[in-house]
Amino acid sequence: MRWSWFTSDHFFNKTRRERKEREERERAFYENGSKLLEKLIASCNAKPIPIRTFSPQQLLLATNNYSSELLGVDWSYWYKGSLEGRIVLIKRTDYDSADLAINDLVISAQMSAHSNVLKPIGCCLHTQSPIFVFEFAANGVLADRIFVSRVTKLQHQPMVWETRLKIARQIAHALSYLHTAFPRPVIHLYIRTRSILLDENDAPKLSDFIHSVSIPEGETDVDAPLVSIFRAPEIDSTGKVTEKADVYDFGRFLLELLTGEDSLQIFRLTIDKGSTLVAHIRNHAQGSCISEIVDPAILAEDGEGVASLEHQLQAVVGLALTCTEEDPQTRPTMVDVTKQLRRIERFAQTNEVLLGNLQNLKLHESFEEHASASLKRSASSDEIQAVNEASERPLEV
């Protein structure tokens, strides 16, 4: 009799627990699903974007109970998985708010037409913080191939300069697209080497749109979320951001590609206490030999054209410093940055003369045009065409 009572009570508790878990999954699905639908309608202009839904059980099976973690970055954990015969990346997050995770998915979906953005495949909305499925990026995060500390620890082959420069231009192009291709410009606000993944051919894939914001219609800026200790200086003074905040972040990213240093943890350069990588390069670029700044792995590359390599490196240092100017109005647009990087790439092939910074290259003529278009908050067809063609055709400067 006692055993019968225990068995029935145990069964009752188990049933109640399972029902509660099912109700929590259903509530999460409806809450997250409604948020996702609302953001997709607002951001994608009712254009159909194929985002599949997966159950928690499907993702558990795909990752062998999440035993295949590839990397952990801040609040995100990436797993290699197999869904319906396709190798994919599965992203779990520890965000306090599901809104951040959904923002990541929605902006990724908006940008999915661009070849240098990590494409979303689907999501699981049954968990408190949604789980996402992305295309696979076989070669991991860019940080592991760039930072001297990571390359040394992981015993990776350092990335060659030609590939670094190409990646810089492709990410610049993706940011130009983000700023100009939509009715309301989108600001990424989290440009880092850890947010860029690499496919099997080392093509970069921009990700982590968790903190991205759209500039409201009729406005020229938007309130800035607190996202990084290395954010553009105007954020601290005004609490507002424009597309120029991304330009500043991109300039810092360029300096990381050049030096092999992580802004968060300087490994090789001797930097004053309380200083930053940007401040250090700005203070030392004029009086230092380029070899004192650049990653030694770049300088050790074999081959002819040492002079052209040095000119390229100097031009990129100059561009990075222009991007990180204190005054956002004096920074170029990402459209101009994309054009200039393409021109620097072509220098090694054509031996054309690089005359220095953006002012000497007469890019400020187009800079004024783009700044005006940006203030009007409506990207012209010519501007968007310039973005899309910047990496494909010779530039006329």
C-alpha positions in Angstrom: 0.0 0.0 0.0 2.9 2.4 0.9 4.7 1.5 -2.3 1.5 2.2 -4.3 1.1 5.6 -2.6 4.8 6.5 -3.3 4.6 5.5 -6.9 1.4 7.5 -7.6 2.8 10.6 -5.8 6.1 10.4 -7.7 4.2 10.1 -11.0 2.0 13.1 -10.1 5.0 15.3 -9.2 6.8 14.2 -12.4 3.7 15.0 -14.5 3.3 18.4 -12.8 7.0 19.2 -13.4 6.8 18.3 -17.1 3.6 20.3 -17.5 5.2 23.3 -15.9 8.3 23.0 -18.2 6.0 22.7 -21.2 4.1 25.8 -20.2 7.4 27.7 -19.7 8.5 26.7 -23.2 5.2 27.7 -24.7 5.3 31.1 -22.9 8.8 31.7 -24.1 7.9 30.8 -27.7 4.9 33.2 -27.8 6.8 36.1 -26.1 9.9 35.7 -28.2 7.9 35.0 -31.4 5.9 38.1 -31.0 9.0 40.2 -30.4 10.7 38.7 -33.4 7.7 39.2 -35.7 7.3 42.8 -34.5 11.0 43.6 -35.2 11.0 41.8 -38.6 8.0 43.8 -39.7 9.5 47.1 -38.6 13.0 46.5 -40.0 12.5 44.5 -43.1 9.7 46.5 -44.8 7.5 43.4 -45.0 10.0 41.7 -47.3 9.9 37.9 -46.8 13.1 36.6 -45.0 13.3 32.9 -44.6 13.9 32.2 -40.9 13.2 28.6 -39.9 12.2 27.5 -36.4 13.8 24.5 -34.6 12.8 22.7 -31.5 15.1 22.4 -28.4 15.3 18.7 -29.1 16.5 19.2 -32.7 19.3 21.5 -31.5 20.3 19.1 -28.6 20.6 16.3 -31.2 22.4 18.5 -33.7 25.1 19.4 -31.1 25.2 16.1 -29.3 23.8 17.8 -26.2 25.9 20.9 -26.7 29.2 19.0 -26.4 30.8 20.5 -29.4 31.6 24.0 -28.3 33.9 25.8 -30.7 34.4 29.1 -28.9 33.0 31.4 -26.3 32.9 35.2 -26.9 31.6 37.4 -24.1 27.9 36.4 -23.7 27.9 34.0 -26.6 28.8 30.4 -27.1 29.1 28.9 -30.5 28.7 25.2 -31.3 29.3 23.1 -34.3 26.2 21.1 -35.3 24.6 19.1 -38.0 21.0 19.8 -39.1 19.4 17.8 -42.0 22.8 16.9 -43.3 24.2 20.4 -43.2 27.0 21.6 -41.0 25.9 24.8 -39.1 26.9 27.1 -36.2 24.5 27.2 -33.3 24.7 30.3 -31.0 23.6 30.3 -27.4 23.6 33.5 -25.4 23.5 34.6 -21.8 21.8 37.9 -22.4 19.6 39.2 -19.6 17.0 40.3 -22.2 15.6 38.3 -25.1 15.4 41.7 -26.9 19.1 41.8 -27.4 19.2 38.3 -28.9 16.3 39.0 -31.2 17.9 42.3 -32.3 20.9 40.2 -33.3 18.8 37.9 -35.4 16.7 40.6 -37.0 19.7 42.7 -38.2 21.5 39.6 -39.3 18.4 38.8 -41.4 18.3 42.3 -42.8 22.0 42.0 -43.8 21.8 38.5 -45.1 22.1 39.6 -48.8 25.6 40.7 -48.1 28.3 38.1 -48.7 30.4 39.3 -45.7 27.7 38.9 -43.1 27.1 35.6 -41.2 23.8 34.4 -42.5 21.1 33.2 -40.2 19.3 30.0 -41.0 16.8 29.7 -38.1 16.2 29.9 -34.4 14.7 28.2 -31.4 12.2 30.5 -29.6 11.2 28.0 -26.8 14.0 29.1 -24.4 14.1 32.2 -22.3 16.9 33.6 -24.5 16.5 32.4 -28.1 19.0 30.0 -29.7 20.1 30.8 -33.2 21.4 28.7 -36.2 23.8 30.3 -38.6 25.8 29.2 -41.6 29.1 27.4 -40.7 32.3 29.4 -40.5 35.1 26.8 -40.7 38.1 28.9 -39.8 36.8 30.3 -36.5 37.2 33.9 -35.3 39.5 36.5 -36.8 41.0 37.3 -33.4 42.7 33.8 -33.2 44.5 34.6 -36.5 45.5 38.2 -35.8 46.4 38.8 -32.2 50.0 38.0 -31.3 48.9 36.6 -27.9 46.3 34.3 -29.5 48.5 33.2 -32.4 51.3 32.3 -30.0 49.0 30.4 -27.6 47.1 28.5 -30.2 50.2 28.0 -32.4 48.4 29.3 -35.4 50.0 30.5 -38.6 49.8 34.4 -38.6 47.6 35.8 -41.2 49.5 37.4 -44.1 49.1 41.1 -44.8 47.4 40.7 -48.2 44.6 38.7 -46.5 44.3 41.2 -43.6 43.9 44.1 -46.0 41.3 42.3 -48.1 39.3 41.5 -44.9 39.5 45.1 -43.9 38.1 46.2 -47.2 35.3 43.6 -47.1 34.2 44.5 -43.6 34.3 48.2 -44.6 32.0 47.3 -47.5 29.6 45.5 -45.2 29.4 48.5 -42.8 28.8 50.8 -45.8 25.9 48.6 -46.8 24.6 48.7 -43.2 24.7 52.5 -43.2 23.2 53.2 -46.6 21.1 50.3 -47.9 18.1 50.7 -45.7 15.5 53.5 -45.2 16.8 54.0 -41.6 20.6 53.7 -41.3 21.8 51.0 -38.9 24.8 51.4 -36.6 26.7 48.2 -35.7 28.3 49.5 -32.5 30.3 46.3 -31.8 33.0 46.0 -34.4 35.7 43.7 -33.1 37.9 40.9 -34.4 36.0 38.6 -32.1 32.7 39.5 -33.9 34.2 38.5 -37.3 34.2 34.8 -38.3 36.1 33.3 -41.2 34.8 30.7 -43.7 37.0 28.0 -45.2 38.5 30.5 -47.6 39.1 33.1 -44.9 36.3 35.3 -46.2 35.1 37.4 -43.3 31.6 37.2 -41.9 30.5 40.1 -39.7 28.2 39.0 -36.8 27.1 40.2 -33.3 24.4 42.8 -34.1 23.1 42.6 -30.5 23.7 46.3 -29.8 23.0 47.6 -33.3 20.6 50.5 -33.4 18.6 52.3 -36.2 18.5 56.0 -36.5 14.8 57.1 -36.3 13.2 58.7 -39.4 13.8 62.4 -39.5 16.7 62.2 -36.9 20.4 62.5 -37.4 21.5 60.5 -34.3 20.1 58.1 -31.7 20.7 57.4 -28.0 23.7 55.2 -27.4 23.6 52.0 -25.5 26.5 51.3 -23.2 28.4 48.6 -25.0 32.2 49.1 -24.9 34.9 50.7 -23.0 36.6 51.7 -26.3 33.6 53.4 -27.8 33.8 56.6 -29.8 34.6 59.7 -27.6 31.4 61.6 -28.6 29.3 58.9 -26.9 30.6 59.9 -23.5 30.1 63.6 -24.2 26.7 63.6 -25.8 25.2 60.1 -25.2 24.3 60.0 -28.9 25.7 58.1 -31.8 25.7 58.4 -35.6 27.3 56.3 -38.3 30.6 58.0 -37.4 30.8 55.9 -34.2 31.2 52.8 -36.4 33.9 54.7 -38.4 35.8 55.2 -35.2 35.5 51.5 -34.2 36.6 50.5 -37.6 39.7 52.7 -37.3 40.6 50.9 -34.1 39.9 47.6 -35.9 42.4 48.6 -38.6 45.0 49.3 -36.0 44.5 45.8 -34.5 45.0 44.3 -37.9 48.2 46.3 -38.4 49.7 45.7 -35.0 48.5 42.3 -34.1 47.4 43.7 -30.7 44.2 43.3 -28.8 42.9 46.6 -27.6 41.7 44.9 -24.4 45.1 43.3 -23.7 48.2 44.8 -25.2 50.8 42.0 -25.6 53.8 43.4 -27.5 53.8 47.2 -27.5 54.8 49.2 -24.5 51.9 51.5 -23.8 51.6 54.0 -21.0 49.3 53.1 -18.1 45.8 54.3 -18.8 46.4 54.8 -22.5 44.8 52.9 -25.4 46.0 51.4 -28.6 44.5 54.3 -30.6 46.1 56.9 -28.4 49.5 55.1 -28.5 49.6 54.9 -32.3 48.4 58.5 -32.6 51.2 59.7 -30.3 53.9 57.6 -31.9 53.0 57.3 -35.6 54.8 60.5 -36.6 58.1 59.9 -34.9 58.3 56.2 -35.1 59.5 53.9 -37.9 56.7 51.8 -39.3 58.5 48.7 -38.1 58.0 49.7 -34.5 54.2 49.7 -34.9 53.4 46.9 -37.3 53.0 43.2 -36.4 56.5 41.6 -36.9 54.8 38.7 -38.7 53.8 41.1 -41.5 57.3 42.5 -41.8 58.8 39.0 -41.9 56.8 38.1 -45.0 59.0 37.0 -47.9 58.7 38.4 -51.3 59.5 41.4 -53.5 57.9 44.8 -53.3 59.1 45.7 -49.8 58.8 49.4 -50.7 55.2 48.9 -51.9 54.4 47.0 -48.6 55.7 49.9 -46.6 53.7 52.4 -48.5 50.6 50.3 -48.0 51.2 50.0 -44.3 51.8 53.8 -43.9 48.6 54.5 -45.9 46.5 52.2 -43.7 48.0 53.8 -40.5 47.0 57.2 -41.9 43.5 56.0 -42.8 43.1 54.4 -39.3 44.1 57.7 -37.6 41.7 59.7 -39.8 38.9 57.3 -38.8 39.6 57.8 -35.1 39.7 61.6 -35.1 38.2 63.0 -32.0 35.7 65.1 -33.9 33.2 62.8 -35.7 32.6 65.5 -38.4 36.2 65.1 -39.6 36.0 61.4 -40.0 35.2 59.9 -43.4 32.1 57.9 -44.2 32.4 54.1 -44.5 31.8 54.5 -48.2 34.9 56.7 -48.5 36.9 54.2 -46.3 35.9 51.3 -48.6 37.1 53.2 -51.6 40.4 54.1 -50.0 41.1 50.6 -48.9 40.4 49.3 -52.4 42.9 51.9 -53.7 45.5 50.8 -51.2 45.0 47.2 -52.3 45.5 48.1 -55.9 48.7 50.0 -55.1 50.7 46.7 -54.9 49.4 45.7 -58.3 49.7 49.0 -60.2 52.5 50.8 -58.3 50.3 54.0 -58.4 51.5 56.6 -55.9 49.7 56.9 -52.6 49.8 60.5 -51.6 49.0 60.1 -47.9 45.8 60.7 -45.9 42.3 61.3 -47.1 42.7 65.0 -47.5 45.6 64.6 -50.0 43.6 61.9 -51.8 40.8 64.4 -52.5 38.3 62.1 -50.9 36.8 65.0 -48.9 35.1 66.2 -52.1 32.9 63.1 -52.0 32.9 63.2 -48.2 30.9 66.4 -48.2 28.4 64.8 -50.6 28.0 61.7 -48.4 27.8 63.7 -45.2 24.9 65.7 -46.7 23.1 62.6 -47.8 23.6 61.1 -44.4 22.1 64.1 -42.7 19.0 63.8 -44.9 18.7 60.2 -43.8 18.0 58.9 -47.3 20.7 57.1 -49.2 20.7 58.1 -52.8 20.9 55.4 -55.5 24.3 56.8 -56.5 25.6 56.3 -53.0 24.3 52.8 -52.7 25.8 52.0 -56.1 29.1 53.4 -55.0 29.1 51.1 -52.0 28.2 48.0 -54.0 30.8 48.7 -56.7 33.6 50.0 -54.4 35.3 46.7 -54.1 34.8 45.6 -57.7 35.9 48.4 -60.0 39.0 50.7 -60.2 38.5 53.9 -58.2 38.9 57.3 -59.7 40.4 59.6 -57.1 
